[in-house]
Amino acid sequence: MTNLKDIKNRIQSVESTKKITRAMKMVAAAKVKKAENTVKASRPFTQNLNEMFRKLLVSVGDFSTATLKIKSPVDNYPALLSVREIKSVGLLVNSSNKGLAGAYNANIVRKTLKTIEEYSNKGIKTYLFIIGQKGLSALKRKIQNYDCEIAKTYLGVAANPSPEGAKLITEDLAEFYVSGQIDKIEIMTTRFKNMMSYFVEGWEVLPLTTLAEQHDRLHDNIIDPLMEFEPDKHHILQKIVPMYITNIIYQSLLEAQASELASRMTAMSAATNNAEQMIATLSVEYNKSRQAAITQEIVEVVGGANAQMS
């Protein structure tokens, strides 16, 4: 016969777990709506900035640092726009600091490892710039068999995405790109769709596609208006190129945060429902065992009484 005390302790344990998962679900639900609104509000700006930037490059035509003051690699826009043979790649990996978010972090890690393997098969080394503790912990164990190295980690950025955090990452990536340590920059992130789904994607940041391809992609058979630059095109590009890269990174942070919160809310909702079902099943088992114990006691009492009477 099942021990009633063990069943009761298990019910209490599941009840405690249910309280935790329900609280986490409510916290995620309260945050995800704000994150969703932020993502949707930022997308039009990102789209317009990207289009304007590409039009600007088509209009400029040539790049020069002759009149520029370059204090850091991020100011060297011609080097950031340079296209060269790809011998190494920098991957910016968007993960979270906390778990219990369903398959969110596992999906990001899986996509990253697949990308690392593809580059490794081509003889291309990868440098990882990892956002979030979960991605760092998982990838540190799994990249040992590849030509891969963890270059930088950003644990604080995952918890609180901000333009300042994105700018810090941009400066690090620019330093590696301008120095020639990496020849390509990609972002491993998610694109938020709705409360129930998101897509794991790889975003290519640098190098840009050729200007002719950009022009054809933007406006087929449409002549762009002539642009006038003040003070001059090179100073404008020096400001726009870092802004363009930073904005892409910031957009990826916002998309990742919304996806993480949505995934956590869904996972905790499922966990809470499973806990309720388990409690119901254990309660039925407890009642059956209790009834069997009472019946056994009655049988023993009746048997004892009959034995005394005979």
Number of C-alpha atoms within 10 A of each C-alpha: 7 13 11 16 10 11 17 13 11 15 20 13 13 18 17 12 15 21 13 15 23 19 15 19 23 15 14 21 18 13 16 23 16 11 21 21 11 15 21 14 11 15 14 11 13 16 12 11 17 16 14 15 17 20 19 19 19 17 17 15 9 10 15 15 15 7 9 13 11 12 8 11 20 24 22 23 24 17 18 25 17 14 15 10 7 13 16 22 23 25 26 26 26 28 31 26 18 14 15 16 20 18 14 24 23 16 16 25 23 14 18 26 16 12 17 22 20 12 19 17 12 9 13 17 21 27 21 22 23 25 24 22 19 21 22 23 11 14 19 13 9 11 16 10 9 15 17 21 15 16 16 16 18 20 18 14 21 22 16 11 18 15 15 12 18 20 19 14 23 23 18 15 26 25 18 20 25 20 13 14 17 21 23 25 22 20 22 23 27 26 21 24 15 13 17 11 12 19 16 18 15 19 17 15 15 19 17 16 13 11 15 10 11 16 20 11 10 15 11 8 8 9 8 13 8 8 10 10 12 8 8 10 19 21 18 13 22 21 14 18 20 21 17 20 23 21 21 21 27 23 23 24 28 25 26 29 28 28 29 28 25 30 24 26 28 20 20 24 20 16 20 23 15 14 22 15 12 16 19 13 12 17 15 12 15 20 13 14 17 16 12 14 16 12 12 12 12 12 12 12 12 11 11 11 11 10 9 7 6 5
